[in-house]
């Protein structure tokens, strides 16, 4: 950890989160406090938008069904506070980190019981919060189940399922290469560049309005075939949100069901309190790489189901073999070769859209501070929903340090 980064990290704690103005108050709200499609990804507007996204963008419901919700057990001994060692070498309290990292919701479970459940910034138990790239991990385990059942062939090419992808970056990539982010695509995941691959993806999926003068695809179905290859697939880890969308399209064609439909079957077995929902792209397609929204508790229910090897409410919702396959992890040498990711999460690997500590834990992560952590060794589930002002923060490295050390502590 260089001294410049350590100082930036320490400054983030000292500066803390900016106070949130009274957004969307009044009929109508004042113009400067109004949250719209054009500003909802930017601070301070994102602090309201991320747990009210159904009021901003079109969506596709993942219905909870008619079953009564399954209550979450409450632990006899509650978690109050905890301190961990920051990457900058300082002791930081959990409460301080949660505040500095713009946490909206925080839930910790051990052995199936809630140790701590906190809400901030107007977020509430009934509100659904966008999980951004944690969505990838939900899609990944569903795809792994399809591989296990034979519905999806991991050695087949993407274009074998989706002819429109022939000639694109994804056409001659295998399903396994899609799953493990090993596609050689000419794409850069730079969130503050309006011309970057990730920004073009954002325009196509409807999360971002394209700036004047910038041409954009009308749907992910248009965007994905237009991507271009750079090099040869395999043997590396290249994190690209569009790769998840290509995987989702393959899943749709292989099964004849949308990703929302795949997830609905699981969601209805969890005993969720509310419907989840995907952000819809302009053609009504679920945004599978970054668009799922759910309550804090329902995300914890999903985590508990994975911890129970696919079981919930007496029903096997995802085959245990699929979860075991993901938990094996990928090649640690491949992940370690990506300096940025390896520094953030030492000891991790990547498989099937999850960061994996082999045999120990699964980690789903989204921009602006979203976390789903399932620790099989410690029987812990942690969910963090946040609205950091920028997509990637110096605090991200400490969020993972907090989650990992807390799971071991309790």
N, C-alpha and C positions, 0 to 999 in steps of 0.2 A: 504494500500500500504506500504510494508516494505521498510526500508531505502536502502537496497541493490538494490531492483528493481528500486527505484526512482533514485538512483545514476547511474544505468545502462541506464535508460531512458535519463537522463540529458547528459550522456556521448555520447549517440547516436546523440544528437543534436550538441554537441561540435565537435565531430569527423566529422560529415557530410558524404556525399556519396563520395566514392573513384572516382577519375577521370577515365573516360572510355577510354581505348586505342583505336586506330584507327583499329577496328576489320573489317575483311573481305575487306580490301583495297588492290588493286593490282591484277594481273592476272598471277599466283595465289597469294593469300595473303601469307604473311610470316607465317611459321608454328605456331609461338607463337600467332599469331593474327587470326588464322583460327578457325571458329566455326563449330563443327561437332556434330553428334549424341552423341558422347562420352563425350562432355564437355558443351553442350548447357544449361544444368541446373545449371552450376556452374559459379560463378563470376570469371572474369568480362564478360565471354562469353554470359551469359544470358542477359546482357544489350542490346546486338544486337539481340539475338535469339528470344526474346519474341515478337518482332514486325516483325520478318521475318521467322516465324516457317514453313511457306509453302515451304521454301527452304531447310529445314532440315529433315522433316518427311513426310511420306505419309498422304494424307488428303482426306476428303469427302466433297464436296461442298454443301452448302446450298444456292441455287441460289436466287438472288434477283428478277428475272423475268424481263419482258420487260417494265414494267411501268416506267415512269420518276421518278427520285428520288424526294421525298417530301422535299422542303427546310425547314430548321429550322429557325424559326423567331428569330430575334436579338432584345434583350431588349434595350429600349431607354437609360436606365441607366445601365452602366456596373459595374460589381464587380471588384474592384482593389485589395484591401487587406483586411485582417480580422485577428483578434487575438483571441485566445481561451486559456482556462486554461488547461495546461497539467496535466496528472495524477500525475506528480511529484510536482504540485502546482505552476509552473511557467507560466507566460504569454508567449505564442509562436505565432509568426505570421504564417499565412497560407503559405506564400511563403517559410518560413524557414522549415516548416514541409514538404512541397512538395519536397523541395530539399533534405532534410535529408532522406526521405523515398523513394528515387530513383524513383520519379514519371516520367512516360513517357508521359501520357496524363491525362488531368483533364478537366471536363466539368460540368458546373453548370447551371441548367435551373429552372426557376420559372414561373408558369402560362404559360407554353408552349413556353417560349422564352429563348434564351441563354444569361446568364449573364456573363459567363466567359468560355473561351476555350483556353487551353494552351497545348503546346507540348514541350518536352524536349528530350535530348539524341538521336537525330536522328529520333525520332518517328514523323509521319506526319499524316495529316487528312486522306489520302488515304490508310494508312497502317493498317493491321489487327493485333491485339494484342491478345495473349492468355489470357483468362479470368479464367483459372484454375477452382476452385470450384464454381464460379458464374454459371458455366455450370449446376451444380446440380439444381440451382434455376429455370433455364429455363426449365429443364426437369420436375421439380416438378410441375410447374403450368400447363404444358401440361398433366401430369398424372392426376392432379386434374380435368381438363376438361374432361378427359376420364371417371373418376369416376362419374362426374355429368351427363354425357350423357348415362351412363349405359354400356359403352364399357368395363369398368373395375370395378370389384366388390371389394370394399375395405375390405370386410370381408373374401374374398377367400384367400386361401393359395398360396404362390408363386409357389409351386409344382403343383397346380391345372392348372396353365398356362404353366409352364416349368417343364416337368417331370424330366429333367436332374438335377434339384435342389433338388430332394428328397434325404434325407440323408445328405445334406449339412447344413451349418449354416442357410440357408435361406429357406429350404424346408417347414418347418412348421410355418414360419412367415407369418402373414397376409400382404396384400398389404398396409394397413394403417400403420403397423409397419415398413415396408420398407420406406414408405413415410416420417415417422416421426423419423427415426433413432432410432428405439426401438428394434433392433435385437441383441440377445445375441450371439455374434460371438467372437471367439478366434482370436483377431486381434488387433494390436497396430499401431496407426498412428504416427510413429516415422520416420521422413524423413531422418535422418542422420545415421540410422542403416541399413546396407545392407541386414540383415536377417529379418527385421520387416515385418509386414503385408503390410504396405503401400509401402515398397520397392518391395516386391513380386508382388504387384498389378502393380507397375510401370513397372516391367519387362514384365508382361503379356500384358499390354496395349501398349507397345512399346515406352513409354516415356523414359525409362532407359535401357541401355544395361546391362545385368547381369554380375557382376564381374566374373573373371575366377574361376571355381570350384563351383559356386552356380547354382543349378538346377532351372530352371524357366519354367512356363507354356508358351506355344506358343501363346496363345490367352486368352482373358477374358472368352471365351466360355469353355476353359479348366480350367481356374483358379477358377471360381465361384463354380462349383460343388465340388471342392476339399476343400473348406472352411469348418471349423468345428464349431459346436455350443458350447457355454460355458454358462450354466445357462438357464434361462427361458426368453422368449421374453416379452417385454412390461413393462410399468411403469417406464422407465428411458430414458435418452438421451445419446446415445453412437455414437459419430460422426465417421463414417467409410465410406470412399469413395467407397469401394466395395459394400456397401449396395445400393448406387445409381445405380451401374452397374447391380445389380440383379433386381432392379425396372425397369431399361431400358429394360432388357431382357423380363420381364413380359409384358411390354408395347408392345414390338415387336410381341410377340406371340399372345397377345390378339387382336391386330389390323391387323397383317400382314404387318406392315409398320415399317421401322427403325425410330429411334429418329430423324435422319437427315431429313427424309421425313415429320415427324410430324412438325418439326420446319420450314421446307421450306414453308409450306402453310401460316404460320404466317409471315415469313420473307418477302414473296412476297407481303403481304398486307401493310407492314410498309412504303414503299417508300424508301427502303434502297439505299445507294450509291454504296455498293459493296456486292458481295456474302460473306456470312460467310463461315466458314469451321470447321469441326471437325477433330482433329487428328484421324487417323485410326490405329487400332491395327494390328498386323501382319497378321490376317485373314481378314482384310478389314472391321472390325466392328467399328462403331463410339464410341469414348471414351466419354461416357455420364457423367462421374463423374468429368471430369477435362479438357476436350479437345477442347472446343469451342473457336474460334478466330473470332474477328469482329473489325471493326473500332470503334473509340471512339463515333462518331456521331451515328452510327447504334445501338450501345448499348444504347445510350440515347433515340433513337426512340423506342426501345423495352420498356424502362422504362416509357416513355410517354404513350405508349399504355396501360400499366398496370394502370397508373394513371387515364386514361380515362375509366377504367373498361372494358378493352378489345377492345376498338374501335380505329381505325386509318383509315384515308382517307375515312371516311364514311362507313366503313365495320366493323362488329363485328368479330374480329379475334379469341378472346377467350371469352367464356361466362362470363358475369359479375358475375354470381353465383360462378364460380370457383375462381375468384379473391376474392370475398367476403368471401368465405370459408377459403382461406389461411389467409386473413387479420384478421380473428377471433383469430388466433394464437392457441397455444397449452396450456398445463397446466403449469402455471408459477412455481409451486412448483417442477415439474419434472426438468425444466431447471435450477432452482436455486440450485438444489441438485448437479449439476455438477460445482464444485468450479472454475475450470479454465475458463469455458465459462461464468459463471455468473459474475466473476470479470471483464472479458473483456467487457461484454455487459449487465450491470445491467438493470433490467426491461424488458429484452427481453424474448421471448418464442421461441419455434421451431415447425414449422408445414410445411409439404409438401416441404421439402428441402429449406425452407426459415427461416431466423431469423426474428421474427415478434414482433413488438411492437403493441399489439392488438388494432385494430381500428385506428391505427395511421400511421405505416410505415412498409415497407418490406425492408429487407437487404439481399443482396447476397454478399458473401465474398470468395475470392480465395487466396491461398498462394502467397507469394512474393508481396502482396500488391494490389490485385484487389478488387474493390468495385462497386456494383450497389445498390444505395439507392433510394427508392421511398417513399417520405413523403406525404401521402394523406392529412394530417392535414394542411400542409404548401404549398401543391401543388409544391413540389420541387423534381427534379431528379438530382442526382449527380453520375458521373461515374469517377472512378480512375483506370488507368492502370499503372502498376509499374513493376520494375525489381529489387526488393530488393535482396541482395546477399544471404539471407537465407530464407527458407520457412516461418518461423514464427519469427517475430521480436518484440523486446520490444516496437517499435514504433507503432505496430498494435493497441494498446489500445488508443493511441492518434489520430490515423487516425479516429477511430470511434467517439471520442470526437469532433474532428474537424467537421466531417460530420454532426453529430447531432446538434451541437451548431450553425453551419453555417445555416443549414436549418431553425432553429428557428429564427435566426437573420434576415434573408432576407424575 
